[in-house]
Amino acid sequence: MIKTDKLRGIIAENKKTQTDIAKAIGITPKTFYLRMQRGVFGSDEIQIMIDVLNIKNPMEIFFAKEVTLKDTKGKQKKHREKN
């Protein structure tokens, strides 16, 4: 699970927008937004974000063991909708 709050912070620190990052990884802004909600990106997309945003410690963002309640709310809602 990706720590999307930290990723958003790094995007802002780099004076970029989510739209900028979506373009860099070759997806639409809407798709980027949906992937941020789910906290799931492909390995190629993650590598591009690491490079574009100059992320020094990607493990703590992209391979987080702990997630916040905020990070899981969307997943819980989607899980309930499926069942």
MARBA-3410 file (N, C-alpha, C, O; in Angstrom, 1 decimal):
83
0.9,-1.2,0.0,0.0,0.0,0.0,0.9,1.2,0.0,1.9,1.3,0.7 ~ 0.5,2.2,-0.8,1.3,3.4,-0.9,0.8,4.4,0.1,-0.4,4.5,0.3 ~ 1.7,5.1,0.7,1.3,6.2,1.6,1.1,7.5,0.7,2.0,8.2,0.4 ~ -0.2,7.6,0.3,-0.5,8.6,-0.6,-0.4,10.0,0.0,-0.1,11.0,-0.7 ~ -0.5,10.2,1.3,-0.4,11.5,1.9,1.1,11.9,1.8,1.3,13.1,1.5
2.0,11.0,1.9,3.5,11.4,1.8,3.8,11.7,0.3,4.5,12.6,0.0 ~ 3.2,10.9,-0.6,3.4,11.1,-2.0,2.9,12.5,-2.4,3.5,13.2,-3.2 ~ 1.7,12.8,-2.0,1.1,14.2,-2.3,2.1,15.3,-1.8,2.3,16.3,-2.5 ~ 2.6,15.1,-0.6,3.5,16.1,0.0,4.8,16.2,-0.9,5.2,17.3,-1.1 ~ 5.3,15.1,-1.4,6.5,15.2,-2.2,6.2,15.8,-3.5,7.0,16.6,-4.1
5.0,15.5,-4.1,4.6,16.2,-5.3,4.6,17.7,-5.1,5.1,18.4,-6.0 ~ 4.0,18.1,-4.1,3.9,19.6,-3.8,5.3,20.2,-3.5,5.6,21.3,-4.0 ~ 6.1,19.5,-2.8,7.5,20.0,-2.5,8.3,20.2,-3.8,9.1,21.1,-3.9 ~ 8.0,19.4,-4.8,8.7,19.5,-6.1,8.0,20.5,-7.0,8.3,20.6,-8.2 ~ 7.0,21.2,-6.5,6.3,22.2,-7.2,5.6,21.6,-8.5,5.6,22.2,-9.6
5.1,20.4,-8.3,4.4,19.7,-9.4,3.0,19.5,-9.0,2.6,19.7,-7.8 ~ 2.2,19.1,-10.0,0.8,18.8,-9.7,0.6,17.3,-10.0,1.5,16.7,-10.6 ~ -0.5,16.8,-9.5,-0.8,15.4,-9.9,-1.0,15.2,-11.4,-0.6,14.2,-11.9 ~ -1.5,16.2,-12.0,-1.6,16.2,-13.5,-0.2,16.1,-14.1,0.0,15.4,-15.1 ~ 0.8,16.8,-13.6,2.2,16.8,-14.1,2.7,15.3,-14.0,3.3,14.8,-14.9
2.4,14.7,-12.9,3.0,13.4,-12.6,2.2,12.4,-13.5,2.8,11.4,-14.0 ~ 0.9,12.6,-13.7,0.1,11.7,-14.5,0.7,11.7,-16.0,0.9,10.6,-16.6 ~ 1.0,12.9,-16.5,1.6,13.0,-17.8,3.0,12.3,-17.9,3.3,11.6,-18.8 ~ 3.8,12.5,-16.8,5.1,11.9,-16.8,5.0,10.4,-16.8,5.9,9.7,-17.5 ~ 4.0,9.8,-16.2,3.9,8.3,-16.2,3.1,7.8,-17.3,2.9,6.6,-17.5
2.5,8.7,-18.1,1.7,8.3,-19.3,0.3,7.8,-19.1,-0.2,7.0,-19.8 ~ -0.3,8.4,-18.1,-1.8,8.1,-17.8,-2.5,9.4,-17.7,-1.9,10.5,-17.6 ~ -3.8,9.3,-17.8,-4.7,10.5,-17.6,-4.7,11.0,-16.2,-4.5,10.2,-15.3 ~ -5.0,12.3,-16.0,-5.1,12.8,-14.6,-6.2,12.0,-13.8,-6.1,11.7,-12.6 ~ -7.3,11.6,-14.5,-8.4,10.9,-13.8,-7.9,9.5,-13.4,-8.2,9.1,-12.2
-7.1,8.8,-14.2,-6.6,7.5,-13.8,-5.6,7.7,-12.7,-5.6,6.9,-11.8 ~ -4.8,8.7,-12.7,-3.8,9.0,-11.6,-4.6,9.2,-10.3,-4.3,8.6,-9.3 ~ -5.7,10.0,-10.3,-6.5,10.2,-9.2,-7.1,8.9,-8.6,-7.0,8.7,-7.4 ~ -7.6,8.1,-9.5,-8.1,6.8,-9.1,-7.1,5.9,-8.5,-7.4,5.2,-7.5 ~ -5.9,5.9,-9.1,-4.8,5.0,-8.5,-4.3,5.6,-7.2,-4.0,4.8,-6.3
-4.4,6.9,-7.0,-4.0,7.5,-5.7,-5.1,7.0,-4.6,-4.7,6.7,-3.5 ~ -6.3,7.0,-5.0,-7.4,6.6,-4.1,-7.2,5.1,-3.7,-7.3,4.8,-2.5 ~ -6.8,4.3,-4.6,-6.6,2.9,-4.4,-5.2,2.6,-3.7,-5.0,1.6,-3.1 ~ -4.3,3.5,-4.0,-2.9,3.3,-3.5,-2.2,2.3,-4.2,-1.3,1.6,-3.6 ~ -2.4,2.1,-5.5,-1.8,1.1,-6.3,-1.3,1.7,-7.6,-2.0,2.3,-8.4
0.0,1.5,-7.9,0.6,1.8,-9.1,1.5,0.7,-9.6,1.9,-0.1,-8.8 ~ 1.8,0.6,-10.9,2.6,-0.4,-11.4,4.1,0.0,-11.1,4.4,1.1,-10.8 ~ 5.0,-1.1,-11.2,6.4,-0.9,-10.9,7.0,0.1,-11.8,7.9,0.9,-11.4 ~ 6.7,0.2,-13.1,7.2,1.1,-14.0,6.8,2.6,-13.6,7.6,3.5,-13.7 ~ 5.6,2.7,-13.3,5.0,4.0,-12.9,5.7,4.5,-11.6,6.1,5.7,-11.5
5.9,3.6,-10.7,6.6,3.9,-9.4,8.0,4.4,-9.7,8.5,5.4,-9.2 ~ 8.7,3.7,-10.6,10.1,4.1,-10.9,10.2,5.4,-11.6,11.1,6.2,-11.2 ~ 9.2,5.8,-12.4,9.2,7.1,-13.0,9.0,8.2,-12.0,9.6,9.2,-12.0 ~ 8.0,7.9,-11.0,7.8,8.9,-10.0,9.0,9.1,-9.1,9.3,10.2,-8.7 ~ 9.7,8.0,-8.8,11.0,8.1,-8.0,12.0,9.0,-8.7,12.6,9.8,-8.1
12.1,8.8,-10.0,13.1,9.6,-10.8,12.6,11.0,-11.0,13.4,11.9,-10.7 ~ 11.4,11.3,-11.4,10.9,12.6,-11.6,10.9,13.4,-10.3,11.2,14.6,-10.4 ~ 10.5,12.8,-9.2,10.3,13.5,-8.0,11.6,13.5,-7.1,11.6,14.0,-6.0 ~ 12.6,12.8,-7.6,13.9,12.6,-6.9,13.7,12.1,-5.5,14.2,12.7,-4.5 ~ 12.9,11.0,-5.4,12.6,10.5,-4.1,13.8,9.7,-3.5,14.2,8.7,-4.2
14.3,10.1,-2.4,15.5,9.5,-1.8,15.2,8.1,-1.1,16.0,7.2,-1.2 ~ 14.1,8.0,-0.5,13.7,6.8,0.2,12.4,6.2,-0.2,11.4,6.4,0.5 ~ 12.3,5.6,-1.4,11.0,5.2,-1.9,10.3,4.1,-1.1,9.1,3.9,-1.1 ~ 11.1,3.3,-0.3,10.5,2.2,0.4,9.5,2.7,1.4,8.4,2.1,1.6 ~ 9.7,3.9,2.1,8.8,4.3,3.1,7.5,4.9,2.5,6.5,5.1,3.2
7.5,5.1,1.2,6.3,5.7,0.5,5.6,4.6,-0.3,4.4,4.4,-0.1 ~ 6.3,3.9,-1.1,5.7,2.9,-2.0,5.5,1.5,-1.5,4.7,0.7,-2.0 ~ 6.2,1.2,-0.4,6.1,-0.2,0.1,5.9,-0.1,1.6,6.6,-0.7,2.4 ~ 4.9,0.7,2.0,4.6,1.0,3.4,4.0,-0.2,4.1,3.1,-0.8,3.5 ~ 4.4,-0.6,5.2,3.8,-1.7,6.0,2.6,-1.2,6.8,1.7,-1.9,7.0
2.7,0.1,7.2,1.6,0.7,8.0,0.9,1.7,7.1,1.6,2.4,6.3 ~ -0.4,1.7,7.2,-1.2,2.7,6.5,-2.1,3.4,7.5,-2.4,2.9,8.5 ~ -2.5,4.6,7.1,-3.4,5.4,8.0,-4.8,5.0,7.7,-5.1,4.4,6.6 ~ -5.7,5.4,8.6,-7.1,5.1,8.4,-7.6,5.8,7.1,-8.4,5.3,6.3 ~ -7.0,7.0,6.8,-7.4,7.8,5.6,-7.0,7.0,4.4,-7.8,7.0,3.4
-5.9,6.3,4.4,-5.4,5.5,3.3,-6.4,4.3,3.0,-6.4,3.9,1.9 ~ -7.0,3.8,4.0,-7.9,2.6,3.9,-9.3,2.9,3.7,-10.1,2.0,3.3 ~ -9.8,4.1,3.9,-11.2,4.4,3.8,-11.8,4.0,2.4,-12.9,3.4,2.3 ~ -11.1,4.4,1.3,-11.6,4.1,0.0,-11.7,2.6,-0.2,-12.7,2.1,-0.9 ~ -10.7,1.9,0.3,-10.7,0.4,0.1,-11.9,-0.2,0.8,-12.5,-1.1,0.3
-12.1,0.2,2.1,-13.2,-0.3,2.9,-14.5,-0.1,2.2,-15.4,-1.0,2.1 ~ -14.7,1.1,1.7,-16.0,1.4,1.0,-16.2,0.5,-0.3,-17.3,0.0,-0.5 ~ -15.1,0.4,-1.1,-15.2,-0.4,-2.3,-15.5,-1.9,-1.9,-16.2,-2.5,-2.6 ~ -14.9,-2.4,-0.8,-15.0,-3.7,-0.4,-16.5,-4.0,0.0,-17.1,-5.0,-0.4 ~ -17.1,-3.0,0.7,-18.5,-3.1,1.1,-19.4,-3.1,-0.1,-20.4,-3.8,-0.1
-19.1,-2.3,-1.1,-19.9,-2.2,-2.3,-19.9,-3.5,-3.1,-21.0,-3.9,-3.7 ~ -18.8,-4.2,-3.1,-18.7,-5.5,-3.9,-19.5,-6.6,-3.2,-20.0,-7.5,-3.8 ~ -19.5,-6.6,-1.8,-20.2,-7.7,-1.1,-21.6,-7.4,-0.9,-22.3,-8.3,-0.3
END
